[in-house]
C-alpha cells in the first residue's frame, strides 16, 4: 500500500479532523501516532485534544513536535520528580509552576489564532461543569488548563473561568472535531486498554504512578525543604502493602471515569477510524517510558492501515458524487 497515494486521492473540500485523548504519561503515544499518520500522507484540517492530547496536538500544529519528543526522551524519574512542586494550598498536590515554565521555555509564546489550522483544547468549567473548548489565546495556557487534573494540578484561571482537565467531561473530543467542521475524524484513544491494569502483577492493589515516588522525593531534596512534607508525602504517595494509597485511589478512579465516559461518548458519536494503543500497563506518571510509549503509538496506527485506507476511499467517493455547487 503506497503511503503517497492514500491521502492526495481524497483531498478536496472534505475536512479531516484529529481527536487526541487524555491519558497522562500514555500521552506520548500521540507523538508516535502522529509520526505514523504523517508517514502515511495525512495532514489535518482540524485538531482537538484533551489533557495530554491537547499538549501533543498543540505542539504538532506549532511545529514543536520534535522539540517535545526530544524532551520526553530525556525524562527520567529524577527529572519527573523535579517538576513536582508540592503546593497543598494551590488547589492541587502539585503547583504546576515548574512544568508551566518548562513548557513556555520549550514552546514559546504562541497564539492559537496563529496556528495553521483550527485547534481546540478541551477543558471543564469547575463552576458550571460545562465542557469548554479553548480556541483562542495563549497556546501554553490553553494546554495547561486542559491537563489540570483535579486533586493533582490546581485549576487554571482562564478568561474569567476556573478550568480543569477536560477528561472530566470529554476524554476523547470526536464531537469537538465534528463541530469544528470535520467530515472524517481519526481518533487516538489512550483509555481503551486500562481497566484492571493499574496494578502491579500479582497484586490486587491499584497503584498510582507506576513507580515508588518516596525514594525519588527524598533524593531530590523535597523533604529537606519542608519537614512537614515528609509525613504528608508519605501519606499521599506511599503504597501500603495491603490497602491502596490516596494517590492510587485518585488515579485509578480517574482511569475508570475516563474509560466509562469515553465509551459513552463513542457510542453516540464514533470516529471514522478509532486507533487504540495498548498501554494499559503504564502508570499515569511513568513519563520516563517515552521510547516504549511512542513506539506503541506508531504501531497502533500501522495496525489500522486498512481501515484508514477504507475511510479515505469512502470520503474520496463522496467528493466525486457531490458537485461544486450541489447541496449535500
C-alpha positions as a Markdown table, in Angstrom:
| # | Residue | x | y | z |
|---|---|---|---|---|
| 1 | Unk | 0.0 | 0.0 | 0.0 |
| 2 | Unk | 1.6 | 3.3 | -1.1 |
| 3 | Unk | 1.5 | 6.0 | 1.6 |
| 4 | Unk | 1.9 | 8.6 | -1.1 |
| 5 | Unk | -1.3 | 7.6 | -2.9 |
| 6 | Unk | -3.7 | 7.3 | 0.1 |
| 7 | Unk | -4.1 | 10.9 | 1.1 |
| 8 | Unk | -3.9 | 13.0 | -2.1 |
| 9 | Unk | -6.6 | 10.8 | -3.8 |
| 10 | Unk | -9.3 | 12.0 | -1.4 |
| 11 | Unk | -8.1 | 15.6 | -0.8 |
| 12 | Unk | -10.8 | 18.0 | -1.8 |
| 13 | Unk | -13.5 | 20.0 | 0.0 |
| 14 | Unk | -13.9 | 17.4 | 2.8 |
| 15 | Unk | -12.0 | 18.1 | 6.1 |
| 16 | Unk | -10.1 | 15.6 | 8.2 |
| 17 | Unk | -10.1 | 16.0 | 12.0 |
| 18 | Unk | -7.8 | 14.6 | 14.5 |
| 19 | Unk | -9.0 | 13.9 | 18.1 |
| 20 | Unk | -6.4 | 13.1 | 20.7 |
| 21 | Unk | -7.5 | 11.8 | 24.0 |
| 22 | Unk | -6.4 | 12.3 | 27.6 |
| 23 | Unk | -4.1 | 9.7 | 29.3 |
| 24 | Unk | -1.2 | 11.5 | 31.2 |
| 25 | Unk | 2.0 | 9.5 | 30.6 |
| 26 | Unk | 0.4 | 7.4 | 28.0 |
| 27 | Unk | 0.1 | 10.6 | 26.0 |
| 28 | Unk | 3.5 | 10.2 | 24.5 |
| 29 | Unk | 1.8 | 7.6 | 22.2 |
| 30 | Unk | 0.2 | 10.5 | 20.4 |
| 31 | Unk | 3.7 | 11.5 | 19.2 |
| 32 | Unk | 4.2 | 8.1 | 17.6 |
| 33 | Unk | 0.7 | 8.1 | 16.2 |
| 34 | Unk | 1.3 | 11.5 | 14.5 |
| 35 | Unk | 4.6 | 10.3 | 13.1 |
| 36 | Unk | 2.9 | 7.3 | 11.5 |
| 37 | Unk | 0.0 | 9.3 | 10.2 |
| 38 | Unk | 2.3 | 11.8 | 8.6 |
| 39 | Unk | 4.3 | 9.0 | 7.0 |
| 40 | Unk | 1.0 | 7.7 | 5.5 |
| 41 | Unk | 0.5 | 11.1 | 3.9 |
| 42 | Unk | -2.1 | 12.6 | 6.3 |
| 43 | Unk | -2.4 | 16.2 | 7.1 |
| 44 | Unk | -5.3 | 17.6 | 9.2 |
| 45 | Unk | -7.8 | 20.4 | 8.8 |
| 46 | Unk | -8.9 | 20.4 | 12.5 |
| 47 | Unk | -7.1 | 19.2 | 15.6 |
| 48 | Unk | -8.8 | 18.8 | 19.0 |
| 49 | Unk | -7.1 | 17.5 | 22.1 |
| 50 | Unk | -8.0 | 16.7 | 25.7 |
| 51 | Unk | -5.4 | 16.9 | 28.5 |
| 52 | Unk | -2.1 | 15.4 | 27.3 |
| 53 | Unk | -3.8 | 15.2 | 23.9 |
| 54 | Unk | -4.1 | 19.0 | 23.9 |
| 55 | Unk | -0.4 | 19.3 | 24.7 |
| 56 | Unk | 0.7 | 17.0 | 21.9 |
| 57 | Unk | -1.8 | 18.3 | 19.3 |
| 58 | Unk | -0.8 | 21.9 | 20.1 |
| 59 | Unk | 2.9 | 21.2 | 19.8 |
| 60 | Unk | 2.2 | 19.4 | 16.5 |
| 61 | Unk | 0.4 | 22.4 | 15.0 |
| 62 | Unk | 3.1 | 24.8 | 16.4 |
| 63 | Unk | 5.8 | 22.9 | 14.7 |
| 64 | Unk | 7.3 | 21.8 | 18.0 |
| 65 | Unk | 6.6 | 18.1 | 18.0 |
| 66 | Unk | 10.3 | 17.2 | 17.5 |
| 67 | Unk | 11.1 | 19.5 | 20.4 |
| 68 | Unk | 8.5 | 17.8 | 22.6 |
| 69 | Unk | 9.7 | 14.4 | 21.6 |
| 70 | Unk | 13.3 | 15.2 | 22.4 |
| 71 | Unk | 12.3 | 16.5 | 25.8 |
| 72 | Unk | 10.2 | 13.4 | 26.6 |
| 73 | Unk | 13.0 | 11.1 | 25.6 |
| 74 | Unk | 15.3 | 12.9 | 28.1 |
| 75 | Unk | 13.0 | 12.4 | 31.0 |
| 76 | Unk | 13.9 | 10.1 | 33.9 |
| 77 | Unk | 12.3 | 9.6 | 37.3 |
| 78 | Unk | 14.6 | 12.2 | 38.9 |
| 79 | Unk | 13.6 | 14.8 | 36.4 |
| 80 | Unk | 9.9 | 13.9 | 36.7 |
| 81 | Unk | 10.1 | 14.4 | 40.5 |
| 82 | Unk | 11.9 | 17.7 | 39.9 |
| 83 | Unk | 8.8 | 19.1 | 38.2 |
| 84 | Unk | 6.6 | 18.1 | 41.2 |
| 85 | Unk | 6.5 | 21.4 | 43.1 |
| 86 | Unk | 4.3 | 20.4 | 46.0 |
| 87 | Unk | 1.9 | 23.1 | 47.0 |
| 88 | Unk | -1.0 | 21.8 | 49.0 |
| 89 | Unk | -2.6 | 25.3 | 49.2 |
| 90 | Unk | -2.8 | 25.7 | 45.5 |
| 91 | Unk | -5.9 | 23.6 | 44.8 |
| 92 | Unk | -3.8 | 20.6 | 43.9 |
| 93 | Unk | -1.0 | 18.5 | 45.3 |
| 94 | Unk | 1.4 | 19.9 | 42.6 |
| 95 | Unk | 1.5 | 23.6 | 41.9 |
| 96 | Unk | 2.5 | 23.1 | 38.2 |
| 97 | Unk | 4.6 | 26.2 | 38.0 |
| 98 | Unk | 7.8 | 24.4 | 37.2 |
| 99 | Unk | 6.1 | 22.4 | 34.4 |
| 100 | Unk | 4.5 | 25.5 | 33.0 |
| 101 | Unk | 7.8 | 27.3 | 33.0 |
| 102 | Unk | 9.4 | 24.4 | 31.1 |
| 103 | Unk | 6.5 | 24.4 | 28.6 |
| 104 | Unk | 7.0 | 28.1 | 27.9 |
| 105 | Unk | 10.7 | 27.6 | 27.5 |
| 106 | Unk | 10.3 | 24.8 | 25.0 |
| 107 | Unk | 7.3 | 26.1 | 23.1 |
| 108 | Unk | 7.5 | 29.8 | 23.4 |
| 109 | Unk | 4.7 | 32.4 | 23.2 |
| 110 | Unk | 2.3 | 31.2 | 20.5 |
| 111 | Unk | -1.3 | 32.3 | 19.9 |
| 112 | Unk | -3.8 | 29.7 | 19.0 |
| 113 | Unk | -5.1 | 32.0 | 16.3 |
| 114 | Unk | -1.7 | 31.8 | 14.6 |
| 115 | Unk | -1.7 | 28.0 | 14.2 |
| 116 | Unk | -2.1 | 26.8 | 10.6 |
| 117 | Unk | -5.5 | 25.1 | 11.2 |
| 118 | Unk | -8.3 | 25.3 | 13.8 |
| 119 | Unk | -7.4 | 23.9 | 17.2 |
| 120 | Unk | -9.3 | 23.3 | 20.4 |
| 121 | Unk | -8.1 | 22.3 | 23.8 |
| 122 | Unk | -10.9 | 20.7 | 25.8 |
| 123 | Unk | -11.4 | 21.7 | 29.4 |
| 124 | Unk | -14.0 | 21.6 | 32.1 |
| 125 | Unk | -15.6 | 24.7 | 33.8 |
| 126 | Unk | -15.3 | 23.9 | 37.6 |
| 127 | Unk | -18.3 | 26.1 | 38.4 |
| 128 | Unk | -20.8 | 25.0 | 35.8 |
| 129 | Unk | -19.5 | 21.6 | 34.8 |
| 130 | Unk | -19.7 | 22.7 | 31.2 |
| 131 | Unk | -17.3 | 21.4 | 28.5 |
| 132 | Unk | -15.2 | 24.3 | 27.4 |
| 133 | Unk | -13.2 | 24.4 | 24.1 |
| 134 | Unk | -10.3 | 26.9 | 24.1 |
| 135 | Unk | -9.9 | 28.1 | 20.5 |
| 136 | Unk | -8.1 | 31.4 | 21.0 |
| 137 | Unk | -5.5 | 33.0 | 23.2 |
| 138 | Unk | -2.1 | 31.7 | 24.5 |
| 139 | Unk | -1.4 | 28.1 | 23.4 |
| 140 | Unk | 0.6 | 27.1 | 26.5 |
| 141 | Unk | -2.1 | 28.4 | 28.9 |
| 142 | Unk | -4.8 | 26.6 | 27.0 |
| 143 | Unk | -2.8 | 23.3 | 27.1 |
| 144 | Unk | -2.1 | 23.8 | 30.8 |
| 145 | Unk | -5.8 | 24.3 | 31.6 |
| 146 | Unk | -6.7 | 21.2 | 29.6 |
| 147 | Unk | -4.4 | 18.9 | 31.7 |
| 148 | Unk | -5.2 | 20.4 | 35.1 |
| 149 | Unk | -6.1 | 17.1 | 36.7 |
| 150 | Unk | -8.3 | 17.8 | 39.8 |
| 151 | Unk | -6.5 | 17.0 | 43.0 |
| 152 | Unk | -3.1 | 16.8 | 41.2 |
| 153 | Unk | -2.8 | 20.2 | 39.5 |
| 154 | Unk | -4.7 | 23.3 | 40.5 |
| 155 | Unk | -7.4 | 24.7 | 38.2 |
| 156 | Unk | -6.3 | 27.4 | 35.8 |
| 157 | Unk | -8.0 | 30.9 | 35.7 |
| 158 | Unk | -8.6 | 31.5 | 32.0 |
| 159 | Unk | -10.8 | 34.2 | 30.5 |
| 160 | Unk | -12.7 | 34.6 | 33.8 |
| 161 | Unk | -13.4 | 30.9 | 34.3 |
| 162 | Unk | -11.8 | 28.3 | 36.6 |
| 163 | Unk | -10.9 | 25.5 | 34.2 |
| 164 | Unk | -9.8 | 21.9 | 34.9 |
| 165 | Unk | -8.9 | 18.8 | 33.0 |
| 166 | Unk | -11.2 | 18.2 | 30.0 |
| 167 | Unk | -11.2 | 14.4 | 30.8 |
| 168 | Unk | -13.9 | 15.1 | 33.4 |
| 169 | Unk | -16.4 | 15.6 | 30.6 |
| 170 | Unk | -14.8 | 14.6 | 27.3 |
| 171 | Unk | -11.7 | 12.4 | 27.3 |
| 172 | Unk | -11.8 | 11.9 | 23.5 |
| 173 | Unk | -13.0 | 15.0 | 21.6 |
| 174 | Unk | -14.6 | 13.4 | 18.5 |
| 175 | Unk | -17.7 | 15.6 | 18.7 |
| 176 | Unk | -15.4 | 18.7 | 19.0 |
| 177 | Unk | -13.8 | 17.8 | 15.7 |
| 178 | Unk | -17.2 | 17.4 | 14.0 |
| 179 | Unk | -18.5 | 20.7 | 15.4 |
| 180 | Unk | -15.4 | 22.4 | 14.0 |
| 181 | Unk | -16.3 | 21.2 | 10.5 |
| 182 | Unk | -14.6 | 17.8 | 10.2 |
| 183 | Unk | -16.1 | 15.3 | 7.7 |
| 184 | Unk | -13.9 | 12.5 | 8.7 |
| 185 | Unk | -12.4 | 12.1 | 12.2 |
| 186 | Unk | -9.4 | 10.0 | 13.2 |
| 187 | Unk | -9.3 | 9.4 | 17.0 |
| 188 | Unk | -6.4 | 8.2 | 19.0 |
| 189 | Unk | -7.8 | 6.8 | 22.3 |
| 190 | Unk | -5.4 | 6.1 | 25.1 |
| 191 | Unk | -8.1 | 5.0 | 27.6 |
| 192 | Unk | -9.3 | 1.8 | 25.8 |
| 193 | Unk | -6.8 | -0.6 | 27.5 |
| 194 | Unk | -6.7 | 0.4 | 31.1 |
| 195 | Unk | -9.4 | -1.2 | 33.3 |
| 196 | Unk | -7.9 | -3.7 | 35.7 |
| 197 | Unk | -4.3 | -3.0 | 34.7 |
| 198 | Unk | -3.5 | -0.1 | 37.1 |
| 199 | Unk | -1.7 | -2.5 | 39.5 |
| 200 | Unk | 1.5 | -4.5 | 39.8 |
| 201 | Unk | 1.4 | -8.1 | 38.5 |
| 202 | Unk | 0.4 | -10.5 | 41.3 |
| 203 | Unk | -1.4 | -7.9 | 43.4 |
| 204 | Unk | -4.9 | -6.6 | 43.7 |
| 205 | Unk | -3.9 | -3.1 | 44.9 |
| 206 | Unk | -4.3 | -0.3 | 42.4 |
| 207 | Unk | -1.0 | 1.7 | 42.0 |
| 208 | Unk | -0.6 | 5.4 | 41.2 |
| 209 | Unk | 2.5 | 6.5 | 39.3 |
| 210 | Unk | 3.8 | 3.1 | 38.2 |
| 211 | Unk | 6.8 | 3.5 | 40.4 |
| 212 | Unk | 7.5 | 4.4 | 44.1 |
| 213 | Unk | 7.8 | 8.1 | 44.5 |
| 214 | Unk | 9.1 | 8.3 | 48.0 |
| 215 | Unk | 12.7 | 7.4 | 47.3 |
| 216 | Unk | 12.9 | 9.9 | 44.5 |
| 217 | Unk | 11.3 | 12.6 | 46.5 |
| 218 | Unk | 13.9 | 12.1 | 49.2 |
| 219 | Unk | 16.8 | 12.1 | 46.7 |
| 220 | Unk | 15.5 | 15.3 | 45.1 |
| 221 | Unk | 15.5 | 17.2 | 48.4 |
| 222 | Unk | 11.8 | 17.8 | 48.6 |
| 223 | Unk | 11.7 | 16.6 | 52.2 |
| 224 | Unk | 14.6 | 18.8 | 53.2 |
| 225 | Unk | 12.8 | 21.9 | 52.1 |
| 226 | Unk | 9.7 | 21.4 | 54.2 |
| 227 | Unk | 9.9 | 18.9 | 57.1 |
| 228 | Unk | 6.2 | 18.6 | 57.2 |
| 229 | Unk | 6.2 | 17.4 | 53.6 |
| 230 | Unk | 7.9 | 14.2 | 54.7 |
| 231 | Unk | 4.8 | 13.0 | 56.6 |
| 232 | Unk | 2.4 | 14.4 | 54.1 |
| 233 | Unk | 4.1 | 12.9 | 51.1 |
| 234 | Unk | 4.3 | 9.5 | 52.7 |
| 235 | Unk | 0.6 | 9.5 | 53.4 |
| 236 | Unk | -0.2 | 10.6 | 49.9 |
| 237 | Unk | 2.2 | 8.6 | 47.8 |
| 238 | Unk | 3.2 | 5.5 | 49.7 |
| 239 | Unk | 1.9 | 2.1 | 48.8 |
| 240 | Unk | 0.6 | 0.3 | 51.8 |
| 241 | Unk | 1.1 | -3.4 | 51.1 |
| 242 | Unk | -2.5 | -4.2 | 52.0 |
| 243 | Unk | -4.5 | -1.2 | 51.0 |
| 244 | Unk | -4.5 | 1.4 | 48.2 |
| 245 | Unk | -2.8 | 4.7 | 48.8 |
| 246 | Unk | -4.7 | 8.0 | 48.5 |
| 247 | Unk | -3.0 | 8.8 | 45.3 |
| 248 | Unk | -3.6 | 5.3 | 43.9 |
| 249 | Unk | -7.3 | 5.6 | 44.6 |
| 250 | Unk | -7.4 | 9.0 | 42.8 |
| 251 | Unk | -5.6 | 7.9 | 39.7 |
| 252 | Unk | -7.4 | 4.6 | 39.5 |
| 253 | Unk | -10.7 | 6.4 | 39.8 |
| 254 | Unk | -9.7 | 8.7 | 37.0 |
| 255 | Unk | -8.9 | 5.7 | 34.8 |
| 256 | Unk | -12.3 | 4.3 | 35.4 |
| 257 | Unk | -14.1 | 7.6 | 34.8 |
| 258 | Unk | -12.2 | 8.2 | 31.6 |
| 259 | Unk | -13.0 | 4.8 | 30.3 |
| 260 | Unk | -16.7 | 4.9 | 31.1 |
| 261 | Unk | -17.2 | 8.5 | 29.7 |
| 262 | Unk | -15.2 | 7.6 | 26.6 |
| 263 | Unk | -17.3 | 4.5 | 25.9 |
| 264 | Unk | -20.5 | 6.5 | 26.4 |
| 265 | Unk | -19.4 | 9.4 | 24.1 |
| 266 | Unk | -18.1 | 7.0 | 21.4 |
| 267 | Unk | -21.5 | 5.1 | 21.4 |
| 268 | Unk | -23.2 | 8.3 | 20.4 |
| 269 | Unk | -20.5 | 9.8 | 18.1 |
| 270 | Unk | -17.9 | 7.2 | 17.0 |
| 271 | Unk | -14.9 | 8.3 | 14.9 |
| 272 | Unk | -14.4 | 7.1 | 11.4 |
| 273 | Unk | -11.1 | 5.5 | 12.5 |
| 274 | Unk | -10.5 | 4.5 | 16.1 |
| 275 | Unk | -6.9 | 4.0 | 17.0 |
| 276 | Unk | -6.2 | 2.4 | 20.4 |
| 277 | Unk | -2.6 | 1.9 | 21.5 |
| 278 | Unk | -2.1 | -0.9 | 24.0 |
| 279 | Unk | -0.8 | 0.9 | 27.0 |
| 280 | Unk | -2.9 | -0.2 | 30.0 |
| 281 | Unk | 0.2 | -1.5 | 31.8 |
| 282 | Unk | 1.7 | 2.0 | 32.1 |
| 283 | Unk | 1.3 | 4.1 | 35.3 |
| 284 | Unk | -0.2 | 7.6 | 34.9 |
| 285 | Unk | 3.2 | 9.2 | 35.9 |
| 286 | Unk | 5.6 | 6.9 | 34.0 |
| 287 | Unk | 6.6 | 9.8 | 31.7 |
| 288 | Unk | 10.1 | 8.3 | 31.6 |
| 289 | Unk | 9.0 | 5.4 | 29.4 |
| 290 | Unk | 8.7 | 7.7 | 26.3 |
| 291 | Unk | 10.5 | 5.4 | 23.9 |
| 292 | Unk | 8.2 | 2.5 | 24.5 |
| 293 | Unk | 5.1 | 4.6 | 24.5 |
| 294 | Unk | 6.0 | 6.5 | 21.3 |
| 295 | Unk | 6.7 | 3.2 | 19.5 |
| 296 | Unk | 3.4 | 1.7 | 20.5 |
| 297 | Unk | 1.6 | 4.8 | 19.3 |
| 298 | Unk | 3.2 | 4.4 | 15.9 |
| 299 | Unk | 2.5 | 0.6 | 15.9 |
| 300 | Unk | -1.2 | 1.2 | 16.7 |
| 301 | Unk | -1.6 | 3.4 | 13.6 |
| 302 | Unk | 0.0 | 0.9 | 11.4 |
| 303 | Unk | -2.3 | -1.8 | 12.7 |
| 304 | Unk | -5.2 | 0.4 | 11.4 |
| 305 | Unk | -3.8 | 1.0 | 8.0 |
| 306 | Unk | -6.5 | -1.0 | 6.2 |
| 307 | Unk | -9.3 | 1.0 | 8.0 |
| 308 | Unk | -7.6 | 4.3 | 7.2 |
| 309 | Unk | -7.4 | 3.4 | 3.5 |
| 310 | Unk | -11.1 | 2.3 | 3.5 |
| 311 | Unk | -12.2 | 5.5 | 5.2 |
| 312 | Unk | -10.2 | 7.7 | 2.7 |
| 313 | Unk | -11.7 | 5.7 | -0.2 |
| 314 | Unk | -15.3 | 6.4 | 1.1 |
| 315 | Unk | -14.5 | 10.1 | 1.6 |
| 316 | Unk | -12.9 | 10.4 | -1.9 |
| 317 | Unk | -16.0 | 8.8 | -3.4 |
| 318 | Unk | -18.3 | 11.3 | -1.7 |
| 319 | Unk | -16.1 | 14.1 | -3.0 |
| 320 | Unk | -16.8 | 12.9 | -6.6 |
| 321 | Unk | -20.5 | 12.4 | -6.0 |
| 322 | Unk | -21.1 | 15.9 | -4.7 |
| 323 | Unk | -20.5 | 18.6 | -7.3 |
| 324 | Unk | -19.1 | 22.0 | -6.7 |
| 325 | Unk | -22.5 | 23.7 | -6.4 |
| 326 | Unk | -24.6 | 20.8 | -5.3 |
| 327 | Unk | -26.1 | 20.8 | -1.8 |
| 328 | Unk | -25.2 | 17.8 | 0.4 |
